[in-house]
Amino acid sequence: MQQVKIYTASPSDLSPPVQSESFCVDMVLASDYAELEEKFMALAAENAGLKAAKEIIRHLNVNREEANFCGIDDCYIDDAVAAMITPVTDAFLAEVRAIELDSLAGVAETMLIKFSNQQCSSDMHEVVGWKMILQQAANRAAQLRKGVAQ
């Protein structure tokens, strides 16, 4: 998941330039927001599809006998299942999970740096444990991202 980049501008960078040096301004690019807005609109569209699927299933449950008599209940189920496919939502949630694993890998990396600065043995239990956490968190984050791409 791409995050909006925050840029800092000095007063002289502004248009029109401001004649003061006592502050800076944090800015974002409109293109960053536009890209994120596009992704969230796709998520909203998928979720609207899920709401429509709920109505199809509700109709099927209410009219079960009528649907069976006409032989069309399989059609309703197929429509409901088709409406529940959510690749954008799946990708978004996988990226959220991967980001958390990236954070865990970052913590492990920080701990390994601290152990290195203290000149700890690389076969010390804590060092080995943090190396495993770093490797497994990074691998799992990559698997989550790869699974979505397939």
NUVO-798152 format. One record per atom (N, C-alpha, C): residue number from 1; y, z, x; atom name. Coordinates in nm, 4 decimals, decimal comma. Atoms other than C-alpha are relative to their C-alpha. Last residue first. Layout:
residues N
+-----+----------+----------+----------+-------+
| num |       yy |       zz |       xx | atome |
+-----+----------+----------+----------+-------+
| NUM |        Y |        Z |        X |    CA |
...
+-----+----------+----------+----------+-------+
***
This chain:
residues 150
+-----+----------+----------+----------+-------+
| num |       yy |       zz |       xx | atome |
+-----+----------+----------+----------+-------+
| 150 |   0,1149 |   0,0873 |   0,0283 |     N |
| 150 |  -1,4149 |  -0,8889 |  -0,0979 |    CA |
| 150 |  -0,0060 |  -0,0404 |  -0,1445 |     C |
| 149 |  -0,0282 |   0,1382 |  -0,0386 |     N |
| 149 |  -1,0666 |  -0,7603 |  -0,0186 |    CA |
| 149 |  -0,1136 |  -0,0948 |  -0,0360 |     C |
| 148 |  -0,0938 |   0,0561 |   0,0968 |     N |
| 148 |  -1,1221 |  -0,4388 |  -0,2139 |    CA |
| 148 |   0,0237 |  -0,1472 |   0,0293 |     C |
| 147 |   0,0683 |   0,0123 |   0,1286 |     N |
| 147 |  -1,4314 |  -0,3499 |  -0,0141 |    CA |
| 147 |   0,0873 |  -0,0616 |  -0,1064 |     C |
| 146 |   0,0849 |   0,1190 |  -0,0057 |     N |
| 146 |  -1,2469 |  -0,4217 |   0,3111 |    CA |
| 146 |  -0,0702 |  -0,0233 |  -0,1335 |     C |
| 145 |  -0,0869 |   0,1185 |   0,0028 |     N |
| 145 |  -0,9717 |  -0,1717 |   0,2293 |    CA |
| 145 |  -0,0821 |  -0,1282 |  -0,0004 |     C |
| 144 |  -0,0670 |   0,0055 |   0,1301 |     N |
| 144 |  -1,2200 |   0,1004 |   0,1388 |    CA |
| 144 |   0,0861 |  -0,1251 |  -0,0110 |     C |
| 143 |   0,0981 |   0,0417 |   0,1007 |     N |
| 143 |  -1,4344 |   0,0212 |   0,4416 |    CA |
| 143 |   0,0638 |  -0,0113 |  -0,1376 |     C |
| 142 |   0,0218 |   0,1443 |  -0,0177 |     N |
| 142 |  -1,1303 |   0,0396 |   0,6732 |    CA |
| 142 |  -0,0995 |  -0,0534 |  -0,1024 |     C |
| 141 |  -0,1220 |   0,0657 |   0,0477 |     N |
| 141 |  -1,0390 |   0,3821 |   0,5331 |    CA |
| 141 |  -0,0146 |  -0,1516 |   0,0112 |     C |
| 140 |   0,0046 |  -0,0033 |   0,1465 |     N |
| 140 |  -1,4008 |   0,4922 |   0,5810 |    CA |
| 140 |   0,1241 |  -0,0659 |  -0,0600 |     C |
| 139 |   0,1020 |   0,0936 |   0,0496 |     N |
| 139 |  -1,4030 |   0,3793 |   0,9441 |    CA |
| 139 |  -0,0018 |  -0,0062 |  -0,1520 |     C |
| 138 |  -0,0481 |   0,1361 |  -0,0247 |     N |
| 138 |  -1,0724 |   0,5534 |   1,0240 |    CA |
| 138 |  -0,0990 |  -0,1035 |  -0,0532 |     C |
| 137 |  -0,1124 |   0,0243 |   0,0906 |     N |
| 137 |  -1,1860 |   0,8774 |   0,8586 |    CA |
| 137 |   0,0519 |  -0,1426 |   0,0165 |     C |
| 136 |   0,0505 |   0,0170 |   0,1361 |     N |
| 136 |  -1,5243 |   0,8625 |   1,0333 |    CA |
| 136 |   0,1127 |  -0,0280 |  -0,0991 |     C |
| 135 |   0,0785 |   0,1222 |   0,0124 |     N |
| 135 |  -1,3782 |   0,8001 |   1,3791 |    CA |
| 135 |  -0,0442 |  -0,0237 |  -0,1443 |     C |
| 134 |  -0,0868 |   0,1157 |  -0,0228 |     N |
| 134 |  -1,1066 |   1,0641 |   1,3558 |    CA |
| 134 |  -0,0754 |  -0,1297 |  -0,0240 |     C |
| 133 |  -0,0869 |   0,0108 |   0,1176 |     N |
| 133 |  -1,3425 |   1,3213 |   1,2038 |    CA |
| 133 |   0,0898 |  -0,1224 |   0,0125 |     C |
| 132 |   0,0820 |   0,0507 |   0,1106 |     N |
| 132 |  -1,6013 |   1,2533 |   1,4737 |    CA |
| 132 |   0,0845 |  -0,0176 |  -0,1260 |     C |
| 131 |   0,0281 |   0,1417 |  -0,0281 |     N |
| 131 |  -1,3403 |   1,2914 |   1,7483 |    CA |
| 131 |  -0,0804 |  -0,0624 |  -0,1134 |     C |
| 130 |  -0,1195 |   0,0760 |   0,0353 |     N |
| 130 |  -1,2213 |   1,6150 |   1,5827 |    CA |
| 130 |  -0,0171 |  -0,1489 |   0,0301 |     C |
| 129 |  -0,0187 |   0,0003 |   0,1453 |     N |
| 129 |  -1,5744 |   1,7553 |   1,5926 |    CA |
| 129 |   0,1202 |  -0,0822 |  -0,0427 |     C |
| 128 |   0,1011 |   0,0911 |   0,0554 |     N |
| 128 |  -1,6342 |   1,6537 |   1,9548 |    CA |
| 128 |   0,0177 |  -0,0112 |  -0,1513 |     C |
| 127 |  -0,0418 |   0,1350 |  -0,0377 |     N |
| 127 |  -1,3084 |   1,8212 |   2,0556 |    CA |
| 127 |  -0,0959 |  -0,1023 |  -0,0589 |     C |
| 126 |  -0,1157 |   0,0355 |   0,0815 |     N |
| 126 |  -1,3950 |   2,1375 |   1,8631 |    CA |
| 126 |   0,0462 |  -0,1427 |   0,0286 |     C |
| 125 |   0,0370 |   0,0225 |   0,1402 |     N |
| 125 |  -1,7433 |   2,1542 |   2,0146 |    CA |
| 125 |   0,1182 |  -0,0449 |  -0,0859 |     C |
| 124 |  -0,0193 |  -0,1243 |   0,0738 |     N |
| 124 |  -1,6215 |   2,1112 |   2,3753 |    CA |
| 124 |  -0,0222 |  -0,0282 |  -0,1495 |     C |
| 123 |   0,1238 |  -0,0316 |   0,0716 |     N |
| 123 |  -1,7669 |   1,7914 |   2,5225 |    CA |
| 123 |   0,0069 |   0,1359 |  -0,0706 |     C |
| 122 |   0,0228 |   0,0962 |   0,1086 |     N |
| 122 |  -1,4249 |   1,6500 |   2,6144 |    CA |
| 122 |  -0,1299 |   0,0251 |  -0,0748 |     C |
| 121 |   0,1135 |   0,0868 |  -0,0291 |     N |
| 121 |  -1,3455 |   1,9639 |   2,8137 |    CA |
| 121 |  -0,0263 |  -0,0915 |  -0,1197 |     C |
| 120 |   0,1292 |  -0,0478 |   0,0492 |     N |
| 120 |  -1,0049 |   2,1057 |   2,7356 |    CA |
| 120 |  -0,1078 |  -0,1016 |   0,0339 |     C |
| 119 |   0,1054 |   0,0357 |  -0,0944 |     N |
| 119 |  -0,7104 |   2,0080 |   2,9537 |    CA |
| 119 |  -0,1344 |   0,0601 |  -0,0395 |     C |
| 118 |   0,0489 |  -0,1297 |  -0,0485 |     N |
| 118 |  -0,4597 |   2,1868 |   2,7285 |    CA |
| 118 |  -0,1146 |  -0,0175 |   0,0989 |     C |
| 117 |  -0,1112 |  -0,0653 |  -0,0710 |     N |
| 117 |  -0,2743 |   1,8567 |   2,6871 |    CA |
| 117 |  -0,0402 |   0,1354 |   0,0569 |     C |
| 116 |  -0,0171 |   0,0707 |  -0,1266 |     N |
| 116 |  -0,6067 |   1,6918 |   2,5995 |    CA |
| 116 |   0,1111 |   0,0645 |   0,0829 |     C |
| 115 |   0,1104 |  -0,0407 |  -0,0874 |     N |
| 115 |  -0,6781 |   1,9541 |   2,3328 |    CA |
| 115 |   0,0138 |  -0,0651 |   0,1372 |     C |
| 114 |  -0,0233 |  -0,1401 |  -0,0386 |     N |
| 114 |  -0,3325 |   1,8964 |   2,1847 |    CA |
| 114 |  -0,1101 |   0,0502 |   0,0930 |     C |
| 113 |  -0,1076 |   0,0009 |  -0,0994 |     N |
| 113 |  -0,3848 |   1,5199 |   2,1932 |    CA |
| 113 |   0,0281 |   0,1422 |   0,0479 |     C |
| 112 |   0,0588 |   0,0472 |  -0,1259 |     N |
| 112 |  -0,7196 |   1,5628 |   2,0165 |    CA |
| 112 |   0,1046 |  -0,0047 |   0,1111 |     C |
| 111 |   0,0805 |  -0,1092 |  -0,0563 |     N |
| 111 |  -0,5522 |   1,7743 |   1,7484 |    CA |
| 111 |  -0,0614 |  -0,0412 |   0,1337 |     C |
| 110 |  -0,0922 |  -0,1028 |  -0,0493 |     N |
| 110 |  -0,2882 |   1,5075 |   1,6903 |    CA |
| 110 |  -0,0761 |   0,1147 |   0,0655 |     C |
| 109 |  -0,0574 |   0,0532 |  -0,1237 |     N |
| 109 |  -0,5575 |   1,2395 |   1,6623 |    CA |
| 109 |   0,0970 |   0,1008 |   0,0629 |     C |
| 108 |   0,1035 |  -0,0082 |  -0,1033 |     N |
| 108 |  -0,7456 |   1,4495 |   1,4079 |    CA |
| 108 |   0,0543 |  -0,0488 |   0,1344 |     C |
| 107 |   0,0138 |  -0,1423 |  -0,0339 |     N |
| 107 |  -0,4282 |   1,4953 |   1,2037 |    CA |
| 107 |  -0,1017 |   0,0160 |   0,1124 |     C |
| 106 |  -0,1188 |  -0,0381 |  -0,0766 |     N |
| 106 |  -0,3651 |   1,1202 |   1,2170 |    CA |
| 106 |  -0,0032 |   0,1461 |   0,0424 |     C |
| 105 |   0,0209 |   0,0531 |  -0,1352 |     N |
| 105 |  -0,7231 |   1,0491 |   1,1063 |    CA |
| 105 |   0,1185 |   0,0357 |   0,0900 |     C |
| 104 |   0,0997 |  -0,0859 |  -0,0634 |     N |
| 104 |  -0,6651 |   1,2792 |   0,8079 |    CA |
| 104 |  -0,0267 |  -0,0462 |   0,1432 |     C |
| 103 |  -0,0676 |  -0,1273 |  -0,0301 |     N |
| 103 |  -0,3473 |   1,0892 |   0,7232 |    CA |
| 103 |  -0,0947 |   0,0962 |   0,0705 |     C |
| 102 |  -0,0860 |   0,0262 |  -0,1158 |     N |
| 102 |  -0,5324 |   0,7577 |   0,7504 |    CA |
| 102 |   0,0731 |   0,1275 |   0,0420 |     C |
| 101 |   0,0892 |  -0,0032 |  -0,1159 |     N |
| 101 |  -0,7943 |   0,9035 |   0,5151 |    CA |
| 101 |   0,0765 |  -0,0307 |   0,1283 |     C |
| 100 |   0,0350 |  -0,1410 |  -0,0222 |     N |
| 100 |  -0,5185 |   0,9784 |   0,2643 |    CA |
| 100 |  -0,0929 |   0,0142 |   0,1206 |     C |
|  99 |  -0,1174 |  -0,0638 |  -0,0608 |     N |
|  99 |  -0,3873 |   0,6243 |   0,3064 |    CA |
|  99 |  -0,0274 |   0,1473 |   0,0277 |     C |
|  98 |  -0,0015 |   0,0356 |  -0,1420 |     N |
|  98 |  -0,7360 |   0,4865 |   0,2402 |    CA |
|  98 |   0,1182 |   0,0657 |   0,0712 |     C |
|  97 |   0,1050 |  -0,0772 |  -0,0679 |     N |
|  97 |  -0,7585 |   0,6748 |  -0,0899 |    CA |
|  97 |   0,0015 |  -0,0268 |   0,1507 |     C |
|  96 |  -0,0417 |  -0,1409 |   0,0054 |     N |
|  96 |  -0,4234 |   0,5354 |  -0,2060 |    CA |
|  96 |  -0,1019 |   0,0866 |   0,0731 |     C |
|  95 |  -0,1028 |  -0,0168 |  -0,1025 |     N |
|  95 |  -0,5327 |   0,1896 |  -0,0848 |    CA |
|  95 |   0,0522 |   0,1435 |   0,0021 |     C |
|  94 |   0,0677 |   0,0015 |  -0,1302 |     N |
|  94 |  -0,8533 |   0,2123 |  -0,2875 |    CA |
|  94 |   0,1012 |   0,0211 |   0,1123 |     C |
|  93 |   0,0654 |  -0,1300 |  -0,0179 |     N |
|  93 |  -0,6494 |   0,3169 |  -0,5921 |    CA |
|  93 |  -0,0745 |   0,0075 |   0,1327 |     C |
|  92 |  -0,1028 |  -0,1032 |  -0,0145 |     N |
|  92 |  -0,4185 |   0,0151 |  -0,5602 |    CA |
|  92 |  -0,0639 |   0,1354 |   0,0281 |     C |
|  91 |  -0,0590 |   0,0154 |  -0,1330 |     N |
|  91 |  -0,7073 |  -0,2258 |  -0,5011 |    CA |
|  91 |   0,1043 |   0,1087 |   0,0259 |     C |
|  90 |   0,1009 |  -0,0397 |  -0,0984 |     N |
|  90 |  -0,8966 |  -0,0963 |  -0,8059 |    CA |
|  90 |   0,0565 |  -0,0071 |   0,1420 |     C |
|  89 |   0,0091 |  -0,1461 |   0,0051 |     N |
|  89 |  -0,5814 |  -0,1185 |  -1,0178 |    CA |
|  89 |  -0,0997 |   0,0502 |   0,1032 |     C |
|  88 |  -0,1247 |  -0,0498 |  -0,0587 |     N |
|  88 |  -0,5277 |  -0,4780 |  -0,9047 |    CA |
|  88 |   0,0000 |   0,1524 |   0,0021 |     C |
|  87 |  -0,0033 |   0,0126 |  -0,1455 |     N |
|  87 |  -0,8932 |  -0,5677 |  -0,9621 |    CA |
|  87 |   0,1278 |   0,0550 |   0,0637 |     C |
|  86 |  -0,1336 |  -0,0352 |  -0,0499 |     N |
|  86 |  -0,9070 |  -0,4235 |  -1,3147 |    CA |
|  86 |   0,0093 |  -0,0113 |   0,1518 |     C |
|  85 |   0,0039 |   0,0349 |  -0,1419 |     N |
|  85 |  -1,1978 |  -0,5540 |  -1,5236 |    CA |
|  85 |   0,1415 |   0,0136 |   0,0559 |     C |
|  84 |  -0,0073 |  -0,1196 |  -0,0839 |     N |
|  84 |  -1,1773 |  -0,3653 |  -1,8552 |    CA |
|  84 |  -0,0088 |  -0,0296 |   0,1491 |     C |
|  83 |  -0,1367 |  -0,0523 |  -0,0013 |     N |
|  83 |  -1,0915 |  -0,6656 |  -2,0739 |    CA |
|  83 |   0,0158 |   0,1189 |   0,0936 |     C |
|  82 |  -0,0861 |   0,0952 |  -0,0707 |     N |
|  82 |  -1,4163 |  -0,8392 |  -1,9822 |    CA |
|  82 |   0,1430 |   0,0526 |   0,0108 |     C |
|  81 |   0,0325 |  -0,0082 |  -0,1429 |     N |
|  81 |  -1,6136 |  -0,5294 |  -2,0837 |    CA |
|  81 |   0,0901 |  -0,0935 |   0,0804 |     C |
|  80 |  -0,0473 |  -0,1288 |  -0,0506 |     N |
|  80 |  -1,4392 |  -0,5106 |  -2,4195 |    CA |
|  80 |  -0,0252 |   0,0119 |   0,1496 |     C |
|  79 |  -0,1464 |   0,0036 |  -0,0060 |     N |
|  79 |  -1,4836 |  -0,8806 |  -2,4907 |    CA |
|  79 |   0,0550 |   0,1282 |   0,0611 |     C |
|  78 |  -0,0378 |   0,0885 |  -0,1096 |     N |
|  78 |  -1,8533 |  -0,8611 |  -2,3992 |    CA |
|  78 |   0,1517 |  -0,0072 |   0,0155 |     C |
|  77 |   0,0283 |  -0,0724 |  -0,1240 |     N |
|  77 |  -1,8968 |  -0,5590 |  -2,6264 |    CA |
|  77 |   0,0391 |  -0,0848 |   0,1202 |     C |
|  76 |  -0,1014 |  -0,1039 |  -0,0171 |     N |
|  76 |  -1,7230 |  -0,7372 |  -2,9110 |    CA |
|  76 |  -0,0207 |   0,0748 |   0,1310 |     C |
|  75 |  -0,1269 |   0,0655 |  -0,0319 |     N |
|  75 |  -1,9403 |  -1,0459 |  -2,8643 |    CA |
|  75 |   0,1091 |   0,1040 |   0,0229 |     C |
|  74 |   0,0042 |   0,0296 |  -0,1431 |     N |
|  74 |  -2,2557 |  -0,8358 |  -2,8558 |    CA |
|  74 |   0,1303 |  -0,0644 |   0,0462 |     C |
|  73 |  -0,0401 |  -0,1189 |  -0,0761 |     N |
|  73 |  -2,1556 |  -0,6978 |  -3,1957 |    CA |
|  73 |  -0,0058 |  -0,0232 |   0,1499 |     C |
|  72 |  -0,1111 |   0,0238 |  -0,0927 |     N |
|  72 |  -2,1530 |  -1,0475 |  -3,3475 |    CA |
|  72 |   0,0367 |   0,1218 |   0,0842 |     C |
|  71 |   0,0508 |   0,0365 |  -0,1315 |     N |
|  71 |  -2,4857 |  -1,0707 |  -3,5281 |    CA |
|  71 |   0,1084 |  -0,0198 |   0,1034 |     C |
|  70 |  -0,0464 |   0,1349 |  -0,0332 |     N |
|  70 |  -2,3242 |  -1,0784 |  -3,8730 |    CA |
|  70 |  -0,0518 |  -0,0470 |   0,1353 |     C |
|  69 |   0,0448 |   0,0899 |   0,1063 |     N |
|  69 |  -2,5275 |  -0,7805 |  -3,9935 |    CA |
|  69 |   0,0377 |  -0,1445 |   0,0323 |     C |
|  68 |   0,1433 |   0,0242 |  -0,0165 |     N |
|  68 |  -2,4803 |  -0,6027 |  -3,6612 |    CA |
|  68 |  -0,0508 |  -0,0997 |  -0,1026 |     C |
|  67 |   0,0194 |   0,0820 |  -0,1191 |     N |
|  67 |  -2,1030 |  -0,6476 |  -3,6807 |    CA |
|  67 |  -0,1470 |  -0,0309 |   0,0217 |     C |
|  66 |  -0,0449 |   0,1358 |   0,0311 |     N |
|  66 |  -2,0888 |  -0,5202 |  -4,0394 |    CA |
|  66 |  -0,0242 |  -0,0927 |   0,1187 |     C |
|  65 |   0,0994 |   0,0601 |   0,0899 |     N |
|  65 |  -2,2980 |  -0,2167 |  -3,9492 |    CA |
|  65 |   0,0369 |  -0,1436 |  -0,0327 |     C |
|  64 |   0,1288 |   0,0221 |  -0,0657 |     N |
|  64 |  -2,0835 |  -0,1352 |  -3,6455 |    CA |
|  64 |  -0,1007 |  -0,0695 |  -0,0918 |     C |
|  63 |   0,0671 |   0,1068 |   0,0750 |     N |
|  63 |  -1,7480 |  -0,1798 |  -3,8177 |    CA |
|  63 |  -0,1379 |  -0,0318 |   0,0556 |     C |
|  62 |  -0,0294 |  -0,0141 |   0,1429 |     N |
|  62 |  -1,5821 |   0,1457 |  -3,7110 |    CA |
|  62 |  -0,0822 |  -0,0985 |  -0,0822 |     C |
|  61 |   0,0595 |  -0,1239 |   0,0501 |     N |
|  61 |  -1,7508 |   0,1488 |  -3,3701 |    CA |
|  61 |   0,0216 |   0,0170 |  -0,1492 |     C |
|  60 |   0,1458 |   0,0136 |  -0,0017 |     N |
|  60 |  -1,6724 |  -0,2154 |  -3,3025 |    CA |
|  60 |  -0,0661 |   0,1246 |  -0,0570 |     C |
|  59 |   0,0358 |   0,0883 |   0,1120 |     N |
|  59 |  -1,3096 |  -0,1714 |  -3,4088 |    CA |
|  59 |  -0,1519 |  -0,0153 |  -0,0095 |     C |
|  58 |  -0,0219 |  -0,0790 |   0,1216 |     N |
|  58 |  -1,2746 |   0,1257 |  -3,1705 |    CA |
|  58 |  -0,0389 |  -0,0824 |  -0,1237 |     C |
|  57 |   0,1124 |  -0,0939 |   0,0102 |     N |
|  57 |  -1,4316 |  -0,0830 |  -2,8936 |    CA |
|  57 |   0,0134 |   0,0849 |  -0,1259 |     C |
|  56 |   0,1203 |   0,0793 |   0,0295 |     N |
|  56 |  -1,1852 |  -0,3662 |  -2,9531 |    CA |
|  56 |  -0,1191 |   0,0930 |  -0,0188 |     C |
|  55 |  -0,0086 |   0,0404 |   0,1410 |     N |
|  55 |  -0,8942 |  -0,1202 |  -2,9727 |    CA |
|  55 |  -0,1228 |  -0,0818 |  -0,0401 |     C |
|  54 |   0,0279 |  -0,1183 |   0,0819 |     N |
|  54 |  -0,9991 |   0,0401 |  -2,6441 |    CA |
|  54 |   0,0030 |  -0,0353 |  -0,1480 |     C |
|  53 |   0,1458 |  -0,0176 |   0,0024 |     N |
|  53 |  -1,0132 |  -0,3055 |  -2,4885 |    CA |
|  53 |  -0,0378 |   0,1220 |  -0,0823 |     C |
|  52 |   0,0527 |   0,0970 |   0,0959 |     N |
|  52 |  -0,6499 |  -0,3636 |  -2,5859 |    CA |
|  52 |  -0,1513 |   0,0140 |  -0,0116 |     C |
|  51 |  -0,0336 |  -0,0511 |   0,1329 |     N |
|  51 |  -0,5559 |  -0,0419 |  -2,4063 |    CA |
|  51 |  -0,0513 |  -0,0947 |  -0,1077 |     C |
|  50 |   0,0917 |  -0,1106 |   0,0305 |     N |
|  50 |  -0,7446 |  -0,1631 |  -2,1006 |    CA |
|  50 |   0,0280 |   0,0584 |  -0,1376 |     C |
|  49 |   0,1300 |   0,0581 |   0,0344 |     N |
|  49 |  -0,5538 |  -0,4901 |  -2,1086 |    CA |
|  49 |  -0,1025 |   0,1067 |  -0,0336 |     C |
|  48 |  -0,0174 |   0,0483 |   0,1374 |     N |
|  48 |  -0,2263 |  -0,2967 |  -2,1157 |    CA |
|  48 |  -0,1297 |  -0,0646 |  -0,0479 |     C |
|  47 |   0,0153 |  -0,1157 |   0,0870 |     N |
|  47 |  -0,3552 |  -0,1168 |  -1,8063 |    CA |
|  47 |   0,0244 |  -0,0360 |  -0,1459 |     C |
|  46 |   0,1416 |  -0,0377 |   0,0075 |     N |
|  46 |  -0,4059 |  -0,4463 |  -1,6316 |    CA |
|  46 |  -0,0210 |   0,1165 |  -0,0951 |     C |
|  45 |   0,0689 |   0,1024 |   0,0790 |     N |
|  45 |  -0,0548 |  -0,5600 |  -1,7196 |    CA |
|  45 |  -0,1484 |   0,0319 |  -0,0133 |     C |
|  44 |  -0,0326 |  -0,0233 |   0,1408 |     N |
|  44 |   0,0923 |  -0,2315 |  -1,5951 |    CA |
|  44 |  -0,0710 |  -0,1014 |  -0,0891 |     C |
|  43 |   0,0735 |  -0,1191 |   0,0443 |     N |
|  43 |  -0,0885 |  -0,2696 |  -1,2642 |    CA |
|  43 |   0,0249 |   0,0272 |  -0,1476 |     C |
|  42 |   0,1402 |   0,0414 |   0,0114 |     N |
|  42 |   0,0440 |  -0,6244 |  -1,2281 |    CA |
|  42 |  -0,0868 |   0,1172 |  -0,0444 |     C |
|  41 |   0,0084 |   0,0776 |   0,1242 |     N |
|  41 |   0,3952 |  -0,4947 |  -1,3026 |    CA |
|  41 |  -0,1434 |  -0,0493 |  -0,0214 |     C |
|  40 |   0,0071 |  -0,0948 |   0,1112 |     N |
|  40 |   0,3440 |  -0,2298 |  -1,0344 |    CA |
|  40 |  -0,0046 |  -0,0719 |  -0,1344 |     C |
|  39 |   0,1309 |  -0,0658 |   0,0000 |     N |
|  39 |   0,2603 |  -0,4950 |  -0,7773 |    CA |
|  39 |  -0,0133 |   0,0955 |  -0,1179 |     C |
|  38 |   0,0997 |   0,0998 |   0,0398 |     N |
|  38 |   0,5643 |  -0,7058 |  -0,8688 |    CA |
|  38 |  -0,1397 |   0,0618 |  -0,0067 |     C |
|  37 |  -0,0127 |   0,0139 |   0,1451 |     N |
|  37 |   0,7893 |  -0,3985 |  -0,8504 |    CA |
|  37 |  -0,1024 |  -0,1003 |  -0,0528 |     C |
|  36 |   0,0651 |  -0,1149 |   0,0631 |     N |
|  36 |   0,6588 |  -0,3286 |  -0,5006 |    CA |
|  36 |   0,0063 |  -0,0093 |  -0,1522 |     C |
|  35 |   0,1439 |   0,0102 |  -0,0254 |     N |
|  35 |   0,7475 |  -0,6791 |  -0,3864 |    CA |
|  35 |  -0,0761 |   0,1147 |  -0,0656 |     C |
|  34 |   0,0529 |   0,1078 |   0,0837 |     N |
|  34 |   1,0899 |  -0,6653 |  -0,5520 |    CA |
|  34 |  -0,1509 |  -0,0133 |   0,0172 |     C |
|  33 |   0,0148 |  -0,0478 |   0,1373 |     N |
|  33 |   1,1651 |  -0,3259 |  -0,3979 |    CA |
|  33 |  -0,0623 |  -0,1066 |  -0,0892 |     C |
|  32 |   0,1055 |  -0,1021 |  -0,0006 |     N |
|  32 |   1,0964 |  -0,4520 |  -0,0484 |    CA |
|  32 |  -0,0244 |   0,0514 |  -0,1406 |     C |
|  31 |   0,1289 |   0,0704 |  -0,0038 |     N |
|  31 |   1,2996 |  -0,7680 |  -0,1198 |    CA |
|  31 |  -0,1169 |   0,0980 |   0,0040 |     C |
|  30 |   0,0371 |   0,0364 |   0,1369 |     N |
|  30 |   1,5971 |  -0,5539 |  -0,2257 |    CA |
|  30 |  -0,1357 |  -0,0689 |  -0,0023 |     C |
|  29 |  -0,0144 |   0,1418 |   0,0293 |     N |
|  29 |   1,6046 |  -0,4078 |   0,1230 |    CA |
|  29 |  -0,0453 |  -0,0279 |  -0,1425 |     C |
|  28 |   0,1285 |   0,0679 |   0,0136 |     N |
|  28 |   1,6588 |  -0,0343 |   0,1521 |    CA |
|  28 |   0,0278 |  -0,1465 |  -0,0298 |     C |
|  27 |   0,0057 |   0,1185 |   0,0853 |     N |
|  27 |   1,9577 |   0,1606 |   0,2770 |    CA |
|  27 |  -0,1436 |  -0,0495 |  -0,0081 |     C |
|  26 |   0,1376 |   0,0482 |   0,0055 |     N |
|  26 |   2,0303 |   0,5033 |   0,4210 |    CA |
|  26 |  -0,0056 |  -0,1138 |  -0,1005 |     C |
|  25 |   0,0518 |   0,0341 |   0,1318 |     N |
|  25 |   2,3995 |   0,5418 |   0,4954 |    CA |
|  25 |  -0,1448 |  -0,0444 |   0,0148 |     C |
|  24 |   0,0864 |   0,1177 |  -0,0054 |     N |
|  24 |   2,5521 |   0,7163 |   0,7934 |    CA |
|  24 |  -0,0560 |  -0,0211 |  -0,1399 |     C |
|  23 |   0,1207 |   0,0071 |   0,0817 |     N |
|  23 |   2,8422 |   0,9584 |   0,7972 |    CA |
|  23 |  -0,0798 |  -0,1257 |   0,0316 |     C |
|  22 |   0,0543 |  -0,1307 |   0,0354 |     N |
|  22 |   3,1406 |   1,0896 |   0,9910 |    CA |
|  22 |  -0,1266 |  -0,0062 |  -0,0847 |     C |
|  21 |   0,1221 |  -0,0155 |  -0,0775 |     N |
|  21 |   3,2314 |   0,7724 |   1,1763 |    CA |
|  21 |  -0,0757 |   0,1260 |  -0,0408 |     C |
|  20 |   0,0336 |  -0,1398 |  -0,0242 |     N |
|  20 |   3,4935 |   0,6606 |   0,9313 |    CA |
|  20 |  -0,1301 |   0,0039 |   0,0779 |     C |
|  19 |  -0,0678 |  -0,0479 |  -0,1204 |     N |
|  19 |   3,6775 |   0,3324 |   0,8890 |    CA |
|  19 |  -0,0269 |   0,1478 |   0,0253 |     C |
|  18 |  -0,0669 |  -0,1259 |   0,0314 |     N |
|  18 |   3,4315 |   0,1801 |   0,6424 |    CA |
|  18 |   0,0555 |   0,0555 |   0,1308 |     C |
|  17 |   0,0192 |  -0,1116 |  -0,0930 |     N |
|  17 |   3,3414 |  -0,1835 |   0,6942 |    CA |
|  17 |   0,0812 |   0,1225 |  -0,0416 |     C |
|  16 |  -0,0924 |   0,0020 |  -0,1134 |     N |
|  16 |   3,3489 |  -0,4034 |   0,3818 |    CA |
|  16 |  -0,0215 |   0,1214 |   0,0898 |     C |
|  15 |  -0,0914 |   0,1070 |   0,0376 |     N |
|  15 |   3,0594 |  -0,4607 |   0,3991 |    CA |
|  15 |   0,0697 |   0,0396 |  -0,1289 |     C |
|  14 |  -0,0150 |   0,0239 |   0,1430 |     N |
|  14 |   2,8793 |  -0,1834 |   0,5789 |    CA |
|  14 |   0,0981 |  -0,1133 |  -0,0258 |     C |
|  13 |   0,0952 |   0,1022 |   0,0437 |     N |
|  13 |   2,7697 |  -0,2001 |   0,9406 |    CA |
|  13 |   0,0196 |  -0,0392 |  -0,1461 |     C |
|  12 |  -0,0494 |   0,1317 |  -0,0427 |     N |
|  12 |   3,0852 |  -0,0172 |   1,0596 |    CA |
|  12 |  -0,0932 |  -0,1135 |  -0,0419 |     C |
|  11 |  -0,1097 |   0,0477 |   0,0848 |     N |
|  11 |   2,9879 |   0,2864 |   0,8497 |    CA |
|  11 |   0,0508 |  -0,1383 |   0,0388 |     C |
|  10 |  -0,1227 |  -0,0737 |  -0,0314 |     N |
|  10 |   2,6552 |   0,3185 |   1,0344 |    CA |
|  10 |   0,1123 |  -0,0553 |  -0,0874 |     C |
|   9 |  -0,1138 |   0,0828 |  -0,0397 |     N |
|   9 |   2,3427 |   0,1919 |   0,8695 |    CA |
|   9 |   0,1183 |   0,0906 |   0,0310 |     C |
|   8 |  -0,1231 |  -0,0784 |  -0,0104 |     N |
|   8 |   2,0050 |   0,3615 |   0,8451 |    CA |
|   8 |   0,1103 |  -0,0905 |   0,0528 |     C |
|   7 |  -0,0812 |   0,0364 |  -0,1150 |     N |
|   7 |   1,7135 |   0,1567 |   0,7177 |    CA |
|   7 |   0,1256 |   0,0868 |  -0,0005 |     C |
|   6 |  -0,1357 |  -0,0526 |   0,0116 |     N |
|   6 |   1,4448 |   0,2886 |   0,4843 |    CA |
|   6 |   0,0727 |  -0,0305 |   0,1302 |     C |
|   5 |  -0,0570 |  -0,0426 |  -0,1279 |     N |
|   5 |   1,1308 |   0,0791 |   0,4582 |    CA |
|   5 |   0,1435 |   0,0470 |  -0,0244 |     C |
|   4 |  -0,1342 |   0,0519 |  -0,0207 |     N |
|   4 |   0,9706 |   0,0696 |   0,1145 |    CA |
|   4 |   0,0528 |   0,0552 |   0,1314 |     C |
|   3 |  -0,1068 |  -0,0890 |   0,0418 |     N |
|   3 |   0,6033 |   0,1485 |   0,1429 |    CA |
|   3 |   0,1341 |  -0,0662 |   0,0277 |     C |
|   2 |  -0,1202 |   0,0101 |  -0,0810 |     N |
|   2 |   0,3264 |  -0,1073 |   0,1521 |    CA |
|   2 |   0,1060 |   0,0940 |  -0,0552 |     C |
|   1 |  -0,1163 |   0,0000 |   0,0854 |     N |
|   1 |   0,0000 |   0,0000 |   0,0000 |    CA |
|   1 |   0,1223 |   0,0000 |   0,0898 |     C |
+-----+----------+----------+----------+-------+
***
